[in-house]
Amino acid sequence: MTDLRIQIGNIEFKNPIFTASGTFGYGNDVPDFVDVSKLGGIFTKSITLHPREGNPPPRIVETPSGMINSIGLANVGVDHYMREMVPSYSTIGTKIIMNIAGSTLDEYAEIIRKMESISSDIVGYEINISCPNVKKGGMEFGVDRSLTAELTKILRSLTERLLIVKLSPNVTDIAAIATAAEECGADAVSAINTVVGMSINPTTWKSNIYTVFGGLSGPALKPIGLAAVQKIFHSVKIPIIGIGGITGSLDVIEYFLAGASAVQLGTVNFQDPSTGERMIDELETYCKDVSIDSISSLVGKVKN
């Protein structure tokens, strides 16, 4: 049997198939429909210091080969999350990584302090420095190497849990941002978040999204995600979690060959939340067919 286990920091995951933040709720929303225990892990939707209603509708629109969203980080806030969501993770059957977003360094740090003050089964934090559909905060960190470094260094000092920095593709040099995160203590980076996009109604002449611009995700994003992972792979030694346009197991293989050690499934979860379960079986079959004992042996093996 193929070994699908992967390692990030000091945590071992049963397989490399994770769900992406914002596409699988808080992690405890779908066990009635999906056997989440088969997944390598779940990345929660972004949690902020205070509750957020998010952006006004319309805030999702389908596009060719994808969708644009401008949810605006709608969430219950960290206090409610700690009280109502965290206790359920002890029986969920897979590992939970909490995605965190903020508008200032202090907000990110305060969320970590609150979480570290309680006992929980969360194995790590994914730091969202790359959200393109809010007017204030995350995106500023994601495009600035020095801010990424400062934020990562502060958060690293507050926790021994996994620290994963989620990167934006909307930058000049994504590898430089990844390097800053690595140098300041990140255990891994996630790449990539959505690309800034727009959709216009030709009848009304208005944007199909209230905020005009939003984040493009889906199959159209895969070539951009693969290129970002390959660039980062040649610049850092920490694991890379590939994101963008993954709909089948062969997409996962492409990300591994480009340099990813794991992947997150995003937009495809809206079509079929059980996709991850199917992919795990397909990955085992692929590795058997090409005589690979461990999926990790594929990392970065693209022939250039």
N, C-alpha and C positions, 0 to 999 in steps of 0.2 A: 504493500500500500504506500502511496506517495505521502511524504511528510509535508503537510501544509502549514505547519507551525512557523510563526515568525516572532522575532524578538525586537522590542523597542525599549531602550533603556534596560531596566531590570525586570520588565514585565514580558511574560510569554503569552502570546495569543494563539488560540487553537487553529486559526486560519487567517488569511489576509483580507477577508471580505468584511468591510465595515460599512455602516450607513452614514451618509453625510449629514452634517448639521442642517436643520431646517427642513429635512425631508422625511423624518421619522419621529417627529414630536419630541417628547421628553424621554423617550425610551420605554415608557410603560404604557404607551397608547395602543399598541398593536398586537400584544401577545395572543389575543383572541383570534387573530387572523394569520399570524406568522409564528413559526417556531423559532423565536429569537435566540434560543439556546444554541442553534446551529451556526449563528453568525460569530465572526471573530470579535466583534465589538460594535457598540452603538455610540455615535457621537450625538449628543443632545442638540436641540435647537439652542440658539444663543440665549444666554441668561445675562441680564443687566442688573445693575445695583437696585434700580427701582422698576416697578412694573411699567410696561410700555404698551400702548394701544396699537402702535405701528402707524403706517401711512394710510391715508383715506383710500377707499376703492375708487376706480378699479386698480388692482395692484398685481394681477397676473394676466398675461396674455400669451396665447400659443403663437409660435412663429415657425417658419420652415425649419425643420430639424432641431427644434428646441422650444424654449419658452423664456419669457422675460418676467422677472418678478421684482416687485418693489414693496415687500412686506414691511420693511422698516423695523426689523428686530422686535416685532410684537412678542411679548412674553410676560410671565407672571411675576418676575422679579425674584431676586435671590432668596429673600426671607420666606416667601411662599414656597419656592422650590425646595428649600431645605426642610420645611415643615411637611409638605404634602407629597413631594416626589421622591426624595432621597431614601426614605424608609423602604420603599418598594424594591429597591435595587438588590436587596439581600437575597431575594428569591427569583430574580429575573433570568438567571441562567447564562448570562454572558457579561463581558466586561463593559463598563460604562465610562466614557470620557466626556466630561462636561465642557461644552463650548461656552466661552465667556466673551462678552463684548463690553466696551466702555467708551466714554467720551474723553476721559482724562486718565493720566497715569494713576491718580489716586483712586478712581473708580475701579479700575482693574484690580488694584492692590487690595481694596476693601472687600471685594467679592472673594478673593482668595483667602483673606484673613477670616472672613465669616465661615467659609467652607472648612478651613483648617481647624476651626474651633469646635467642630462636631465630629463624631465618629461616623464614617460612611464607607460604602463599598466602591466609591468612585476611584478608579486607578490613575486618573490623570486629568489634565486640563488642556483643551485646545483653545488657543488665544486668537480670537478673531480680530485681526488688524487690517482686514481687507474688504469690508462690506461696502459695495458701491451704491447702495440705495438708502443711505441715511446722510443727512446734510452735515452732521457733526460727528467727529470722533474717529472711529476705526480706520477709515481710509487714509487719514493723515499719517497714522503710524505706519501703515502698509507701504507707503511710497517714500518713506524717509529712513535711510539706513541708520542714522544716529538715534532716531526715536525708537526704532525697532530694537536696537541694542540696549537702550536705556530701559525700555519696558521689560524686555526679557531678563535683564540683570536684576531688576527689582523683584519680579515675580519668582525668579529662581531662588532668591533669598528667603522667600516665604513658604516654600513647599518642597518636599522631597518626592512628591508624586511626579508622574510624567508631565513634562511641559512641552507641548507641541504648538508651533507657531504656524497659523494658516496664512498663506501668502497670496498677494494680489497679482494677477497677470497685467494689471494696468500700470506697469512701471517700465522704466528704461532698461534696468538690469536686475532681473529677479534673482540671479545668482548672488549678487552683492547683498541683497536683503537677507537671503538664506544664510550666507556666511556670517552676517552680523548676529543673527539669531543663534547660530551654532557657537560662535565665539563667546556669547554671553550666557550659555548654559542650556539652550534648548536641547531636548532629547531627540526631537524629530521636527520636520516641517511638513505641512500639508500643502499640496500644490495641484490645482489652483482653485481659487474662488472664481466667481462669475466675471464675465467680461461686460463692460458697460455697453448697453444696447438700447435701441429705440424702435418703436413700432407706431405707425401712423395710419389712421382710418382715412382712406381716400374719399369717402363720402362726406364725412363731417370735417375733414381737414384737421382733426385734433389728434393728439397723442392717445394711444390706447392705454397708457398708464398715467395715473393722476400726477405722478412726480416727473413726467416726461421721460426721464431716463430710468433704467432699471438694470438688473443683472441678467445677462444672457447665459442660459445653461442648456444642457442636452447634447445630442450627438454632434451638433455643429462645433462644440467646444473641444472635442477630442484632439484634433491636430495641434491646437494651441497648448493644451495640457501636456501632451507628449513632448513637445518642444521645450516647455518649461522644465519638466522633470529631467530631461536629458542635460539641459544647461546646468541645473542645480547639481546633478549627480557628479559632474566633473569639478565641482567647487567645494563640496562638503563631504564629510565622512559619516554624518548622522543619517538615519533612515529617512526616506522620503515616502510620503503617502500620496499616491496619485489620485487626482480627481478630475472629472470632466468628460462627459459623453460616453460613459461606460454603460453598455446595454447587454453585453454578452461576455462569455468567458474569454473569447479571443481578444477582446478589448483589454481585459485584465492582463493577458500575456504581453500585449504590446507595451503596456505601462511598465511591467516588470523588465522587459528587455531595454526600455529607455532608462531604467534606473530606480524605479519604485520598489519598495519592499512590502507594500500593502496598498490597498485602494479603498476609496469610499464611493458608494453608489448613491447618486443623488436624484436627478429628475426621473429616472426609470422607476423609482419607488412610487411615484404618483400613478404610473401605469399599472404596475404590479408589485406590491410590497414584498412578495415572496421571491422576487428575482434572485436575491442573494443566496437563498437556499439552493436554488437550481444551479447557480454558478459554481458552488462548492463541489458538487458532484461532477460537473463538466470539467473543472480544473483537474480533478483526480484522473479523469479519463484522458485528458490531453497529455498530462505528464507521463502517464503509463504508455501512451502511444508513441511518445518521443523518447522513451527510456530515461526519464529524469526521476531520481529518487526524492529530491527535495525541491520545492518550488523556489526556494531562496537561491538556488544555483542559477536561476535565470536572470537575476538582478544585474542590469547594466550590460547584458551580453549582446546588445545590438551590434551588428557588423557595419562599421562606418567606412 
